[in-house]
Amino acid sequence: MNTTGQSQGIGVGTMRFVAGTFHAGHDSTRAGALWRPRGGHSAYDDTTSQVWTTGYGADEVRASSAPDGTAALLAIGCCLATEGEFGAATTAAARGQWAPATRLAGAYLSVVRTGSMVRIAGDRAGTVTVYWLHEEDRAWWATAAAPLAAYAGAQVDPAVLLAAFTLRGVDVLAGDSHFHTVRRVPPGHTLVLETGQQPRTEPVPHEVPGVSFAEGAPLVRDAITTAVARRVEAGRPLSSDLSGGVDSGTITTLAAARTPLLALTYTDERMGAQDDVLFAERIAADRTSITHAWVHGTREGVQHFDGLEEPAALPFTDTPSFTLGLLAIKAAQLAPAASYGSAAHLTGRGGDDVLDAVPAMLIDQYRAGHRLAAIGGALSLARARRYAVHPLLRQAARTQATGYPQALAVLAEALNGPEPLRHPGWTPAAEMLSWCGTTAPAPWLTRAGRAAVADLVAARAEAADPDAAPGRLHERLALELMGDGHATYDTIARRLWGLPVHAPLLDTPIVDICHAIPGWQRHRPGDFKPLARAAFTGSVPAFLLNRRTKTAFTGSLYAGLRANASTLRRILTGSVLGQAGLLDAGKARAALDGAVRGEPAPLAGLHALIVTELWLATLPTARQTWWEKSTVKETAR
């Protein structure tokens, strides 16, 4: 799909990314690259490799070399390792143990050189993701796909865009990106570059063995406490989200035990009667070091989907960002933090992905031999959520009896079939225990759109692991979705409000230890985040750890859709995907009109389509936008 000629977003010049190149040929006289990121700063340069940063401060680049020169470690971003830990990781790399360099505290890119081999890795949650492409005897890589696509003249892959909001339970990206020819290093993997060899990816070895709930709880406490404490130790003014939930409340409490900070609670006329407000007030009152600031959206005059009238004025992110649908809300929410002089804003994002688990873990529990406990868990799940028992058990039995490749093949066949796609508009309860399926927006696909998505699913079926477990699969996909969402939120916050946003719960050491605990122990139907309670009793207020409620925000979403209906209709009427013949924009508009009338609507699907169209409208495609010619000195190395 050609997007050339679309309007260009304002955020390109300040979008942070790291890029590098590796000359895999044996002729070192050709090692210098002809291009470099526009305005980039050199972070590493040797006979085969070059690394540049764009938008990073000098304090965000750390480097170390083994005394004998056999290994070098480069960490770019929020690497919170002590000098001793960083040096130990470098020493380990020199002995061939490169994985520790990817698992230091924080969220960062690691580049490890050992001999003639270079390994590049992001983090396990995907808040830092690596992309790459191959050009003759040279590999290019970056922490953003768009610059590589512009360099190579690669077109957007519409199947990926469509599948992202019309499918569930499918690893849409896998080793691909939103662009043809640009490859993705799956989170938890590393890109391996070696002289005389083709680029390849390899999984990062798991160094945290499986542990029980009781064994893991103190390790979780230590890992999360360290992640927060190291961010506090920088001595900068801090702010934090304080929604009233367990996740943000835990992060805020741990930070406030070490430093004064500003805690922000967002509410509006619909949320004001919810439990969140009461819990936020109690948490703030529990710590004298917390300065509590309220942001009332109704009084500020902000709603969902405000501020989207001029797509060209929106910040560009490397992937479509749900934050665009909350742009005015986030601006109001973070304004007090900017006025406070906060140098970093802490959030509890990712808590559901590490402190809790997905319902499909019940099937993993069954497969692990705990059959009676798994069946009992399914019954408890049905009671706790008021679901019909028999459909839930029937779906669990089907999933247990089916392998993931087979489930994907069946889905691809259904997408390619002659029958119209139908969806009730919501996800039936039993489907949370299925391998994969379609979502409510799937009927918006045209025949051509269905074929494109079906081809993607068929390709994933051919490569799918026959030994995959549904709980682990769903957990990984949810984690990576959250990681990508956080990355785009951070990009926008830095660009518009000069405020870095942190999600300590997505740091790799925390993901490692939490996911080492079986999911069926982290998730207990009828209970709420028992792992947080076990880990932080005595450190976090008991009233918060014993909370059993969770606030829904659908009322505010409907209100925002109504208030901004004309702008959103205009976005959908001019749909790039619709003009390409892949999506029936009329059906999407009908869903929007139904939501405006207050009818049940696929809110997540509408939100996803709107931000996808905005992403296409602001995508910078010219090479010169991202790259500039290298100097004669650089190319003649």
C-alpha positions in Angstrom: 0.0 0.0 0.0 1.6 3.3 -1.1 1.3 6.1 1.4 3.6 8.5 -0.5 2.1 12.0 -0.5 0.4 11.8 2.9 0.9 14.7 5.2 3.9 14.6 7.4 3.6 14.7 11.3 5.4 17.2 13.4 7.2 14.7 15.6 9.8 13.2 13.3 12.6 15.5 14.0 12.5 14.7 17.7 11.5 11.1 17.6 14.1 9.2 19.6 15.7 6.2 18.0 19.0 4.3 17.8 20.3 3.1 14.5 23.4 1.1 13.4 25.0 -0.7 10.6 27.2 -3.7 10.3 29.5 -4.5 7.4 29.5 -8.3 7.1 31.9 -8.5 4.1 35.5 -9.3 4.4 36.7 -6.2 2.6 37.2 -3.7 5.4 37.9 -0.9 3.0 34.2 -0.8 2.2 33.1 -0.7 5.9 32.0 2.9 6.1 28.3 3.6 5.6 27.2 6.2 3.0 24.3 7.3 5.1 23.7 8.1 8.7 20.6 9.2 10.7 19.9 12.9 10.2 21.3 14.8 13.2 22.5 11.6 14.8 25.4 11.3 17.2 28.0 8.6 17.0 27.8 6.2 20.0 30.1 3.5 18.6 32.4 3.1 15.7 34.8 0.3 14.8 36.0 -1.4 11.6 32.6 -3.2 11.0 30.0 -1.5 13.1 28.6 2.0 13.5 25.9 3.1 16.0 24.2 6.5 16.2 21.7 7.9 18.6 19.0 10.5 17.8 17.3 12.4 20.6 19.3 10.7 23.5 21.3 12.6 26.1 24.9 11.8 26.8 23.9 10.3 30.2 21.7 7.8 28.4 24.6 6.1 26.7 26.8 3.8 28.7 29.8 1.8 27.4 32.3 -0.6 28.8 35.0 -2.8 27.3 36.8 -5.9 28.7 40.4 -5.2 29.7 41.7 -7.5 27.0 39.5 -5.9 24.3 37.7 -9.2 23.6 34.2 -7.7 24.4 32.4 -4.4 24.5 29.0 -3.5 25.9 26.9 -0.5 24.9 23.6 0.3 26.7 21.4 3.1 25.4 18.3 4.3 27.2 17.3 3.8 30.8 20.0 1.4 32.0 19.9 1.5 35.8 22.7 -1.0 36.5 25.4 -0.1 39.0 28.9 0.3 37.8 29.7 -3.1 39.3 26.8 -4.8 37.6 27.6 -3.1 34.3 31.2 -4.2 34.5 30.2 -7.7 35.5 28.0 -8.0 32.4 30.9 -6.9 30.2 33.2 -9.5 31.8 30.6 -12.2 31.4 30.2 -11.2 27.7 34.0 -11.7 27.3 33.5 -15.3 28.6 30.8 -15.9 26.0 27.9 -15.2 28.4 26.2 -12.3 26.6 22.6 -12.8 28.0 23.3 -10.9 31.4 23.9 -7.7 29.4 20.2 -7.9 28.2 18.8 -8.3 31.7 20.2 -5.4 33.7 17.8 -3.1 35.6 15.9 -0.6 33.5 14.6 -0.4 29.9 17.3 0.0 27.3 18.9 -1.2 24.1 22.0 -3.5 24.5 24.7 -3.9 21.9 27.3 -6.6 22.8 30.4 -7.2 20.7 32.4 -10.3 21.2 35.2 -10.8 18.6 33.7 -10.4 15.2 30.1 -10.9 16.4 27.6 -8.2 17.4 24.4 -8.9 19.2 21.6 -6.2 19.4 18.6 -6.7 21.7 15.8 -4.6 23.1 13.8 -5.6 26.2 11.4 -8.5 26.8 8.3 -6.4 26.9 9.0 -4.6 23.6 9.2 -1.1 25.0 12.5 -1.1 23.1 12.2 -3.1 19.9 14.9 -3.8 17.3 14.2 -3.8 13.5 16.6 -4.6 10.7 17.0 -5.0 7.0 19.7 -6.5 4.8 21.5 -4.7 1.9 24.1 -6.7 0.0 26.9 -7.2 2.5 25.6 -4.7 5.0 22.9 -5.0 7.7 21.0 -1.9 8.9 19.2 -1.9 12.2 17.3 0.6 14.4 14.9 0.8 17.3 12.3 2.2 14.9 11.0 0.6 11.7 9.9 3.8 9.9 13.5 5.2 9.4 14.6 1.8 7.9 11.5 1.7 5.7 12.2 5.2 4.4 15.9 4.3 3.8 14.8 1.2 1.8 11.8 2.7 0.1 9.7 0.0 1.7 5.9 0.2 1.6 3.4 -0.3 4.5 2.2 -3.8 4.9 -1.6 -3.4 5.1 -2.2 -7.0 6.3 -0.3 -6.2 9.5 -2.4 -3.0 10.0 -5.7 -4.7 9.5 -4.8 -7.9 11.5 -3.8 -5.8 14.5 -7.4 -4.8 15.2 -9.4 -7.6 13.5 -7.7 -10.6 15.1 -7.0 -11.9 18.6 -4.6 -14.6 19.7 -2.4 -14.2 16.6 1.2 -13.1 16.7 0.6 -10.5 13.9 4.1 -9.1 13.8 6.2 -12.1 14.7 9.4 -11.4 12.8 7.8 -8.8 10.6 7.1 -5.1 11.0 4.5 -2.6 9.7 6.5 -2.4 6.5 7.5 -4.9 3.8 11.2 -5.9 3.8 11.8 -4.4 7.3 12.2 -7.3 9.8 11.5 -7.2 13.5 13.5 -8.9 16.3 10.8 -10.4 18.5 11.1 -9.2 22.1 13.1 -11.7 24.1 15.4 -12.3 21.1 18.6 -10.8 19.8 19.8 -9.8 16.4 23.1 -11.6 15.6 25.5 -10.0 13.1 28.7 -11.7 12.1 31.3 -11.3 9.4 30.7 -13.5 6.5 27.2 -14.6 7.8 23.6 -13.6 7.0 21.8 -11.7 9.8 19.8 -13.9 12.1 17.8 -13.7 15.3 18.2 -16.0 18.3 16.2 -16.2 21.6 17.8 -14.8 24.7 18.3 -17.7 27.1 16.0 -17.7 30.1 18.1 -17.4 33.2 15.3 -17.3 35.7 14.1 -20.9 36.5 10.5 -21.6 37.3 9.6 -20.8 40.9 6.6 -21.2 43.0 4.3 -18.4 44.2 5.8 -18.5 47.7 9.4 -18.5 46.4 8.7 -15.8 43.8 6.9 -13.2 45.9 10.0 -11.9 47.7 11.9 -11.9 44.5 9.2 -9.9 42.8 9.3 -7.4 45.8 13.0 -7.0 45.4 12.9 -6.6 41.6 10.1 -4.0 41.7 11.6 -2.1 44.7 15.0 -2.0 42.9 13.4 -0.7 39.7 11.7 2.2 41.5 14.5 2.9 43.9 17.1 3.2 41.1 14.9 5.7 39.3 14.6 7.7 42.5 18.3 7.6 43.2 19.0 9.9 40.2 17.9 12.8 42.5 15.6 14.4 40.1 12.1 15.7 40.8 9.6 13.0 40.1 5.9 12.7 39.4 3.6 9.6 39.2 0.2 8.4 38.2 -2.1 7.7 41.1 -5.2 6.3 39.6 -6.2 4.5 42.8 -5.4 1.1 41.3 -3.0 -1.5 42.8 -0.4 -1.0 40.1 0.1 2.8 40.2 -0.6 2.8 43.9 2.3 0.4 44.5 4.7 2.3 42.3 3.8 5.6 43.9 4.0 4.3 47.5 7.4 2.7 46.9 8.7 5.9 45.3 7.2 8.1 48.1 9.0 6.1 50.7 12.3 7.4 49.2 11.6 10.9 47.9 8.9 13.6 47.8 6.9 13.4 44.6 3.9 14.8 42.9 1.1 12.2 42.4 -1.5 12.9 39.8 -5.1 11.5 39.8 -7.3 12.0 36.7 -11.1 11.9 37.0 -14.2 13.3 35.4 -17.9 13.6 36.0 -18.4 9.9 35.2 -15.4 8.5 37.0 -15.9 10.6 40.1 -18.3 8.2 41.7 -16.0 5.2 41.2 -13.8 3.5 43.8 -10.6 4.9 42.1 -11.1 8.4 43.6 -11.5 7.0 47.2 -8.5 4.8 46.9 -6.3 7.6 45.4 -7.3 9.9 48.3 -6.4 7.3 50.9 -3.0 6.4 49.3 -2.0 10.1 49.1 -3.1 10.7 52.8 -1.0 7.6 53.8 2.3 9.3 52.8 3.3 12.8 53.8 5.9 12.9 51.1 3.1 12.8 48.4 1.9 16.1 47.0 -1.5 15.1 45.5 -2.9 16.9 42.5 -6.3 16.3 41.0 -7.0 16.7 37.3 -10.7 16.9 36.6 -11.3 16.3 32.9 -14.8 17.7 32.8 -13.7 20.9 34.4 -10.7 21.1 32.1 -13.0 20.6 29.1 -11.1 17.6 27.7 -12.5 14.3 26.4 -11.4 11.2 24.5 -10.6 11.9 20.8 -10.2 15.7 21.3 -7.6 17.4 19.2 -7.6 15.2 16.1 -8.9 17.8 13.7 -5.5 18.4 12.0 -3.6 15.2 11.5 -0.5 17.0 10.2 -0.2 18.6 13.6 0.0 15.3 15.5 3.2 13.8 16.7 4.4 10.8 14.8 5.1 7.5 16.5 6.8 4.4 15.0 3.6 2.3 15.4 -0.1 3.4 15.6 -0.6 4.8 19.1 -3.8 4.6 21.2 -2.5 7.6 23.1 -3.7 9.8 20.2 -7.2 9.0 21.2 -6.4 10.4 24.7 -4.2 13.3 23.6 -6.1 16.1 25.3 -6.7 14.0 28.5 -3.0 13.2 28.7 -2.1 16.9 28.1 -4.3 17.9 31.0 -3.1 15.1 33.2 0.6 15.7 32.7 0.4 19.5 32.8 0.9 19.7 36.6 3.9 17.4 36.3 5.5 19.7 33.7 4.8 22.7 36.0 6.3 20.8 38.9 9.5 20.4 37.0 9.3 16.6 37.0 12.2 14.9 35.2 10.5 11.6 35.0 6.9 10.4 35.4 6.3 7.0 36.9 3.3 4.8 35.9 2.0 1.4 36.9 1.6 0.3 33.2 2.1 -3.4 32.8 0.8 -4.4 36.2 -1.9 -6.7 34.6 0.8 -8.4 32.5 3.2 -9.2 35.3 1.3 -9.2 38.6 -1.8 -11.0 37.2 -2.3 -13.5 34.3 -4.6 -14.3 31.5 -7.6 -16.7 31.9 -6.1 -19.2 29.3 -3.5 -20.1 31.9 -6.1 -22.5 33.2 -5.5 -24.6 30.1 -1.8 -24.5 30.7 -2.5 -25.6 34.3 -4.5 -28.6 32.9 -1.7 -29.4 30.5 0.9 -29.3 33.3 -1.0 -32.2 35.0 -3.1 -30.1 37.5 -6.3 -31.2 35.9 -8.7 -31.1 38.9 -7.4 -27.7 39.9 -7.7 -26.3 36.4 -11.4 -27.5 36.1 -12.1 -26.0 39.6 -10.4 -22.8 38.4 -12.7 -22.7 35.3 -15.7 -23.1 37.5 -14.5 -20.3 39.8 -13.9 -18.1 36.8 -17.4 -18.6 35.7 -18.9 -17.8 39.1 -16.6 -14.8 39.6 -17.5 -13.2 36.3 -21.1 -14.6 36.1 -20.4 -16.6 32.9 -22.3 -19.7 31.8 -20.3 -22.7 32.9 -20.8 -25.2 30.0 -19.8 -22.9 27.1 -16.6 -22.1 29.0 -15.8 -25.8 29.7 -16.6 -26.8 26.1 -14.2 -24.1 24.7 -11.5 -25.1 27.2 -11.8 -28.7 26.0 -11.6 -27.7 22.3 -8.5 -25.6 22.9 -6.9 -28.4 24.9 -7.5 -30.8 22.1 -6.2 -28.5 19.4 -2.6 -27.4 18.6 -1.9 -23.8 17.8 -0.9 -24.4 14.1 -4.2 -26.2 13.5 -6.2 -23.4 15.2 -4.5 -20.8 13.0 -5.1 -22.8 9.8 -8.8 -23.1 10.7 -8.9 -19.3 11.2 -7.2 -18.6 7.9 -9.7 -20.9 6.1 -12.6 -19.1 7.7 -11.2 -15.7 6.6 -10.8 -17.1 3.0 -14.2 -18.7 3.0 -17.4 -17.6 1.2 -19.4 -16.9 4.3 -19.7 -13.3 5.6 -17.8 -12.6 8.8 -20.2 -12.1 11.6 -19.5 -11.0 15.1 -21.9 -10.2 18.0 -20.1 -6.9 18.7 -18.4 -8.2 21.9 -16.1 -11.1 22.8 -18.2 -14.0 24.2 -16.8 -15.1 27.5 -15.7 -18.6 26.3 -13.5 -17.1 23.6 -11.0 -15.9 26.2 -10.1 -19.6 26.5 -9.7 -20.1 22.7 -6.4 -20.0 20.8 -7.4 -17.3 18.3 -10.2 -15.7 16.4 -11.6 -12.5 14.9 -12.7 -9.4 16.8 -15.7 -7.2 16.4 -14.3 -5.0 13.6 -13.5 -8.1 11.4 -16.8 -7.7 9.4 -15.5 -4.3 8.2 -13.0 -6.1 6.0 -13.7 -6.3 2.3 -13.1 -9.5 0.4 -9.6 -8.1 -0.5 -8.9 -7.2 3.1 -10.0 -10.7 4.3 -7.7 -12.3 1.8 -4.7 -10.2 2.9 -5.4 -11.0 6.6 -6.0 -14.7 5.7 -2.6 -14.9 4.0 -0.9 -13.5 7.1 -2.6 -16.0 9.4 -1.7 -18.8 7.0 1.9 -17.8 7.1 1.8 -17.7 10.9 0.2 -21.2 10.9 3.1 -22.6 9.0 5.7 -21.2 11.4 3.7 -21.7 14.7 5.1 -23.8 17.5 3.1 -27.0 17.8 4.1 -27.2 21.4 2.8 -23.7 22.3 0.7 -23.3 25.3 -2.4 -21.0 25.0 -1.8 -19.2 28.3 1.8 -18.4 27.6 0.9 -17.3 24.1 -1.8 -14.9 25.2 0.4 -13.6 28.0 3.3 -12.8 25.7 1.0 -11.1 23.1 -0.6 -9.0 25.8 2.8 -8.0 27.3 4.1 -7.0 23.9 1.0 -5.0 23.1 1.4 -3.1 26.4 5.1 -2.6 25.7 4.4 -1.1 22.3 1.7 1.1 23.7 4.0 2.4 26.4 6.7 3.1 23.9 4.4 5.3 21.8 3.0 7.1 24.9 6.6 7.9 26.0 7.4 9.2 22.5 4.4 11.5 22.6 5.0 12.7 26.1 8.6 13.6 25.4 7.7 15.4 22.2 4.8 17.4 23.4 5.4 18.0 27.1 9.1 17.3 27.5 8.4 14.6 30.1 9.8 11.0 30.0 7.3 8.4 31.0 8.5 5.3 32.9 6.9 1.9 33.3 9.0 0.1 35.9 6.8 -3.0 35.9 7.8 -3.6 32.2 11.5 -3.8 33.0 13.0 -7.1 31.9 14.1 -8.3 35.3 10.6 -7.9 36.6 9.0 -9.6 33.6 11.5 -12.5 34.0 10.7 -13.2 37.7 6.9 -12.6 37.5 6.6 -14.9 34.4 8.7 -17.5 36.1 5.8 -18.0 38.5 3.1 -20.2 36.9 0.3 -18.0 35.6 -2.4 -20.1 37.3 -0.8 -19.1 40.6 -0.6 -15.4 39.8 -4.3 -15.4 38.7 -6.9 -16.7 41.0 -10.6 -16.3 40.0 -12.4 -14.3 42.7 -9.1 -12.8 44.0 -7.4 -9.7 42.6 -3.6 -9.6 42.2 -2.6 -11.9 45.0 1.0 -11.7 43.9 1.1 -8.0 44.7 -0.4 -8.6 48.1 2.1 -11.4 48.9 5.0 -9.3 47.7 4.2 -5.9 49.3 2.4 -6.6 52.5 4.1 -4.3 55.0 5.4 -1.9 52.3 2.1 -0.9 50.6 -1.1 0.0 52.4 -3.2 -3.2 53.1 -6.4 -1.5 52.0 -4.9 -1.1 48.5 -3.5 -4.6 48.3 -6.9 -6.0 49.4 -8.9 -4.0 46.7 -11.3 -6.2 44.7 -12.7 -3.7 42.2 -11.5 -2.3 38.9 -13.0 0.8 37.2 -14.4 0.7 33.7 -14.0 3.8 31.4 -16.6 3.0 28.8 -18.8 5.9 29.7 -16.1 8.4 29.1 -15.2 6.8 25.8 -18.8 7.0 24.5 -18.9 10.7 25.6 -15.7 11.4 23.6 -17.0 9.7 20.5 -20.2 11.8 20.7 -18.4 15.1 21.2 -16.0 14.4 18.3 -18.2 12.5 16.0 -17.8 14.9 13.0 -14.0 14.8 13.2 -14.0 11.0 13.5 -16.5 10.6 10.6 -14.2 12.7 8.5 -11.2 10.5 9.4 -13.1 7.3 8.5 -14.6 8.8 5.3 -11.0 9.5 4.1 -9.8 6.1 5.2 -6.6 5.1 3.5 -7.4 1.5 4.1 -10.9 2.1 2.6 -9.4 3.8 -0.5 -7.2 0.8 -0.9 -10.2 -1.5 -1.1 -9.3 -3.4 2.0 -11.9 -2.0 4.5 -15.5 -1.0 4.2 -15.4 2.5 5.7 -19.1 2.7 5.6 -19.5 -0.2 8.1 -16.9 1.5 10.4 -18.9 4.8 10.2 -22.1 2.9 11.0 -20.4 1.5 14.1 -19.3 5.0 15.1 -22.9 6.3 14.5 -24.3 3.6 16.7 -21.8 4.5 19.5 -22.9 8.1 19.2 -26.5 7.0 19.7 -25.3 5.1 22.8 -25.7 1.6 21.3 -23.2 -1.2 22.2 -20.2 -0.7 19.9 -16.7 -2.1 19.4 -15.0 0.8 21.2 -11.5 -0.8 21.1 -11.9 -1.5 17.3 -13.0 2.0 16.5 -10.2 3.5 18.6 -7.6 1.2 16.8 -8.9 2.1 13.3 -8.9 5.8 14.0 -5.3 5.9 15.3 -4.2 3.6 12.4 -5.7 6.0 9.9 -4.0 8.9 11.7 -0.7 7.0 11.6 -1.0 6.5 7.9 -1.8 10.2 7.4 1.3 11.3 9.2 3.8 8.6 8.1 7.1 10.2 6.8 8.3 8.2 3.8 11.1 10.2 2.3 14.7 9.0 3.0 15.9 12.5 3.5 13.4 13.0 6.4 15.3 10.5 8.4 18.8 10.2 6.9 21.7 12.3 5.6 24.8 11.6 3.7 27.8 10.6 5.8 30.9 12.7 5.7 33.9 11.7 3.5 35.9 10.8 6.7 33.1 8.4 7.8 32.8 6.6 4.5 36.6 6.3 4.0 37.3 4.6 7.3 
